[in-house]
Amino acid sequence: MRKEKTKETHGMKMRRRRTATKKWRMRRKERRRKKRVRKKVMNKMKERLKITKRRQQQQFSYSRSQQNHRFRMIPI
């Protein structure tokens, strides 16, 4: 458990209520978790994109000789 902090106001010691801080802490935790999840999702999407791009490149990849042949075949 956390030790309760005391706050001085006009020479009187006031105990700070813990509920509000706890709520804030929880909210911060939630935000952090959301951030983490968002990062994960983004990374997954990026990975998927990379994979699809790679697939497309493989479809259109030719060996060097074939490429040259293709370009030579174009009539000028």
Sequence and secondary structure as in RCSB ss.txt:
>XXXX:A:sequence
MRKEKTKETHGMKMRRRRTATKKWRMRRKERRRKKRVRKKVMNKMKERLKITKRRQQQQFSYSRSQQNHRFRMIP
I
>XXXX:A:secstr
     EEEETTEEEE  HHHHHHHHHHHHHHHHHHHHHHHHHHHHHHHHHHHHHHHHHHH   HHHHHHHHHHS 
 
